[in-house]
Amino acid sequence: MEQKKQRNFVVDLYKIVLAIFVIFIHFPNGSLSPDGNAFFRLAIAGFASITGFYIYKKNSSYEEKLKSAKKFLINSLKYFGIAAVFAFVAQLIYTWILGAPISEGLRSFAFEIAPFLHKTRPFLVVPTVFYQLWYLQGLVFVAGVYLLSVRLKIDNVMFVLPLLAIPLYWAQTKWPLTQNFDYQVLYRNSWFMILPSFAGGWIAGHFKETRFKWYVYPILILILGGFMFLQVIVNRHYPIEMTFIAVIVCSLIILLLDKIPKFSFKPFYWIFGEKFYVIIYFIHVFVGSLLRDKMSVNPCDESGLFILYTLVASVAINQLFNLIKLFIKIAKQN
């Protein structure tokens, strides 16, 4: 696939690894779970840090930064809209496969798109298969905050936002926005993980021109990552410190990966495409649910098979998308 701008192949691989981390978060399997392996919790912080890292442009004028911030918000809203349509279709297909009434599928979709409106988790006849919409809702929130900071010419507030991760997390725990623990977790992830991580990536982008020795980055990552792992092993839950450390670790990782010289690997993009990680992220719950409910395969026990099915389905979807683009191109030429 010909690229107008050469992509960072290593960063694209990193995104796929983060998407697989999300799979293990949603379908834990013994040691391959957030309880047994803290590094899986880098997934959301990693994606948000990448976004913040690449939105920063050195020596940009006010007009250029404002244009970039507006584009970020518009794209976030667009992606949320596309994902909502996809979630609606996926939920109805899954409802049809289970042989349940369509009304139950619509009820599950209503919960997917606005879980915060429920004081308690409702009983759903049809399981939700696309509950990652909360991440895109959080991204819209972050984009709005960033646009406001740029418009008010106070975007340097990004330098202190990662430091607010701990007090914000603590305040939300002490004075929760909802009494339902499940939704407290969603608020925590979308507001108090994505925003500081985005800011951390923005800071990393600000300093990517510095001439630190290359070996400083992996040393810091190993130290901070090891500390985060010990936090989970000792406490057996997800402490505030882990959120803070994840923000720092992911910001350092993207800064390190961006230092690697870019190189072209066209076969990878021909097969998998540029957004392979997005497809994995959004279809793995659907695939896992089908394996569990229609093929009697427990995705938590058969993790390898589950990931294989997810990757194959993602490749098929990417190739179908390429085929549609080819037909559109031919139609325009004719």
C-alpha positions in Angstrom: 0.0 0.0 0.0 1.6 3.3 -1.1 1.8 5.8 1.7 1.8 9.5 1.1 3.8 9.9 4.3 6.1 7.0 5.5 4.6 5.4 8.5 6.6 4.2 11.5 6.3 0.4 11.1 7.5 -0.3 14.7 4.8 2.0 16.1 2.1 0.2 14.1 3.3 -3.1 15.5 3.2 -1.5 19.0 -0.4 -0.6 18.4 -1.3 -4.2 17.5 0.4 -5.4 20.8 -1.7 -2.9 22.7 -4.8 -4.2 21.0 -3.9 -7.7 22.1 -3.4 -6.4 25.6 -7.0 -5.3 25.5 -8.1 -8.8 24.6 -6.5 -10.2 27.7 -8.1 -7.4 29.8 -11.5 -8.4 28.6 -10.9 -12.1 28.5 -8.5 -12.9 31.4 -6.7 -16.2 31.5 -4.8 -17.0 34.6 -1.4 -15.2 34.5 -2.5 -13.7 31.2 -4.8 -11.2 32.9 -4.5 -7.7 34.5 -4.2 -9.4 37.9 -1.3 -11.5 36.9 0.4 -9.2 34.4 0.2 -5.5 35.1 1.6 -4.5 31.7 -1.7 -5.3 30.1 -3.0 -2.2 31.8 -0.7 -0.1 29.5 -3.2 -0.6 26.7 -5.4 2.4 27.1 -2.6 4.7 28.4 -0.6 3.6 25.4 -3.2 4.5 22.8 -3.9 7.8 24.4 -0.2 8.6 24.6 0.3 8.0 20.9 -2.5 10.4 20.1 -1.0 13.1 22.3 2.5 12.5 20.9 1.6 13.0 17.3 -0.8 15.9 17.8 2.1 18.0 19.0 3.9 20.0 16.3 7.0 21.9 17.2 7.0 25.7 16.5 3.4 25.7 15.4 1.6 29.1 15.3 -1.6 29.7 17.3 -3.7 29.3 14.1 -2.0 26.0 13.2 -2.5 24.6 16.7 -6.1 25.7 16.8 -6.7 24.0 13.4 -5.1 20.8 14.6 -7.2 20.8 17.8 -10.4 21.4 15.8 -9.5 18.5 13.5 -8.8 16.3 16.5 -12.3 17.0 18.0 -14.0 16.5 14.6 -12.2 13.3 14.0 -13.0 12.0 17.5 -16.7 12.7 16.9 -16.5 11.1 13.5 -14.9 8.0 14.8 -17.4 7.8 17.6 -20.3 8.0 15.1 -18.8 5.3 12.8 -18.2 3.1 15.8 -21.8 3.6 17.1 -23.1 2.5 13.7 -20.8 -0.5 13.6 -21.8 -1.3 17.2 -25.5 -1.1 16.3 -25.1 -3.5 13.3 -22.8 -5.9 15.2 -25.3 -6.1 18.1 -28.2 -6.8 15.8 -26.2 -9.5 14.0 -25.3 -11.1 17.2 -28.9 -10.9 18.4 -30.0 -12.7 15.2 -27.4 -15.4 15.6 -28.6 -16.1 19.1 -32.2 -16.2 17.9 -33.2 -13.6 20.5 -35.9 -10.9 19.9 -34.6 -7.8 18.1 -35.9 -5.7 20.9 -33.4 -7.3 23.3 -30.6 -6.4 20.9 -31.7 -2.8 20.8 -31.9 -2.8 24.6 -28.3 -4.0 24.8 -27.2 -1.4 22.3 -28.8 1.3 24.3 -26.8 0.2 27.3 -23.6 0.1 25.2 -23.9 3.6 24.0 -25.0 5.2 27.3 -24.1 3.0 30.3 -23.8 6.0 32.6 -27.5 6.7 32.4 -28.2 3.5 34.4 -28.0 3.6 38.2 -27.5 -0.1 38.2 -26.4 -2.6 35.5 -29.6 -3.9 33.8 -30.2 -7.6 33.2 -29.4 -8.1 29.5 -30.8 -11.1 27.6 -28.3 -10.5 24.8 -24.7 -9.8 26.0 -23.1 -6.6 24.7 -20.5 -7.2 22.1 -19.1 -3.7 21.5 -18.7 -2.0 24.9 -15.5 -0.2 23.8 -17.6 2.9 22.9 -16.6 4.3 26.3 -13.0 4.9 25.0 -14.2 7.0 22.1 -16.5 8.9 24.4 -13.5 9.6 26.6 -11.5 10.6 23.5 -14.2 13.2 22.6 -14.0 14.5 26.1 -10.2 14.8 25.9 -10.4 16.5 22.4 -12.8 19.0 23.8 -10.5 19.8 26.7 -7.5 20.2 24.4 -9.4 22.4 22.0 -10.5 24.7 24.9 -6.9 24.9 26.2 -5.6 25.9 22.8 -8.3 28.4 22.2 -7.6 30.0 25.5 -3.9 29.9 24.8 -3.2 27.8 27.9 -2.3 24.5 26.2 0.9 24.4 28.4 -1.5 23.1 31.1 -0.7 19.8 29.4 2.6 19.8 31.4 0.7 19.5 34.7 -2.2 17.2 33.7 -0.2 13.9 34.2 0.6 15.1 37.7 -3.1 15.4 38.4 -3.7 11.7 37.7 -3.3 10.7 41.4 -5.4 13.4 43.0 -8.2 13.2 40.4 -8.3 9.4 40.8 -8.4 9.7 44.6 -11.1 12.4 44.4 -13.3 10.2 42.1 -12.9 7.3 44.5 -13.8 9.5 47.5 -16.6 11.4 45.8 -17.7 9.1 42.9 -19.8 10.4 40.1 -21.9 7.2 40.4 -22.4 4.7 43.2 -22.1 1.8 40.8 -18.6 0.4 41.0 -18.6 -0.9 37.3 -19.3 2.6 36.1 -16.8 4.1 38.5 -14.2 2.0 36.6 -15.5 3.3 33.2 -15.2 6.9 34.5 -11.8 6.2 35.8 -10.6 4.8 32.5 -12.2 7.4 30.2 -11.5 10.5 32.2 -8.7 9.8 34.6 -6.6 7.5 32.3 -7.1 8.9 28.8 -6.6 12.6 29.7 -3.4 12.3 31.7 -2.0 9.8 29.1 -2.8 12.1 26.2 -1.0 14.9 28.1 1.9 12.6 28.8 2.2 11.8 25.1 1.9 15.5 24.3 4.8 16.2 26.6 6.8 13.5 25.0 6.2 15.1 21.6 7.4 18.4 23.0 10.7 16.8 24.0 11.2 14.4 21.1 13.9 16.7 19.7 16.1 16.4 22.7 19.4 14.5 22.5 19.2 12.1 25.4 21.3 9.0 25.1 19.2 6.2 23.6 19.8 3.8 26.5 18.1 6.2 29.0 14.7 5.4 27.7 14.7 1.6 28.1 16.3 1.9 31.6 13.5 4.3 32.7 10.9 2.0 31.2 12.3 -1.1 33.0 12.4 0.7 36.3 9.0 2.3 36.2 7.4 -0.8 34.6 8.9 -3.0 37.3 7.5 -0.7 39.9 4.1 -0.9 38.4 4.3 -4.7 38.3 5.3 -4.9 42.0 2.4 -2.6 42.9 -0.1 -5.1 41.5 1.7 -8.2 42.9 1.8 -6.7 46.4 -1.6 -5.1 46.5 -3.5 -7.5 44.3 -5.6 -4.7 42.9 -5.2 -1.7 40.7 -3.7 1.1 42.9 -3.7 4.7 42.2 0.1 4.6 41.7 -0.4 2.2 38.7 -2.4 4.7 36.8 0.2 7.3 37.4 3.1 5.0 36.4 1.2 3.8 33.3 1.0 7.4 32.1 4.7 7.8 32.4 5.7 4.5 31.0 3.6 4.8 27.9 4.8 8.3 27.2 8.4 7.1 27.4 7.6 4.1 25.1 6.2 6.2 22.3 9.2 8.6 22.6 11.6 5.7 22.3 9.8 4.0 19.4 9.7 7.3 17.5 13.5 7.5 17.7 13.8 4.3 15.7 14.5 5.0 12.0 11.4 4.6 9.8 11.5 2.0 7.2 9.1 0.7 4.6 7.5 -2.7 4.8 4.8 -2.7 2.1 3.7 -6.4 2.4 2.6 -5.7 6.0 0.3 -2.9 4.9 -1.0 -4.8 1.9 -2.1 -7.7 4.1 -3.0 -5.9 7.4 -3.5 -2.3 6.4 -2.9 0.8 8.5 -5.8 0.4 10.9 -5.3 -3.3 11.7 -5.1 -2.6 15.5 -8.4 -0.7 15.3 -10.2 -3.7 13.8 -8.7 -6.0 16.5 -9.8 -3.6 19.2 -13.4 -3.3 18.0 -14.2 -6.9 16.9 -12.5 -9.1 19.6 -15.5 -9.0 22.0 -17.8 -10.0 19.1 -15.5 -12.8 18.0 -15.0 -14.0 21.6 -18.8 -14.0 22.2 -19.4 -16.1 19.1 -16.8 -18.6 20.1 -18.3 -18.9 23.6 -22.0 -19.0 22.7 -22.0 -20.7 19.3 -18.9 -22.8 19.1 -18.6 -23.9 22.8 -15.0 -22.5 22.9 -14.1 -20.6 26.1 -12.0 -17.6 24.9 -10.5 -17.3 28.4 -9.2 -20.9 28.4 -8.3 -21.0 24.7 -6.6 -17.7 24.4 -4.3 -18.7 21.5 -7.2 -20.0 19.4 -9.3 -16.9 20.3 -6.5 -14.5 19.2 -6.0 -16.5 16.0 -9.7 -16.2 15.1 -9.6 -12.5 15.9 -6.5 -11.9 13.7 -8.0 -13.9 10.7 -11.3 -12.0 11.0 -9.4 -8.7 11.1 -7.4 -9.5 8.0 -10.6 -10.6 6.2 -12.3 -7.3 7.1 -9.3 -5.3 6.0 -9.2 -7.0 2.6 -13.0 -6.5 2.2 -12.4 -2.8 2.9 -9.6 -2.8 0.2 -11.9 -4.5 -2.2 -14.7 -1.9 -1.6 -12.2 0.9 -2.2 -11.0 -0.7 -5.4 -14.6 -0.9 -6.7 -15.2 2.7 -5.8 -11.9 3.7 -7.7 -12.9 1.7 -10.8 -16.4 3.2 -10.7 -15.0 6.7 -10.6 -12.6 6.0 -13.5 -15.5 4.8 -15.6 
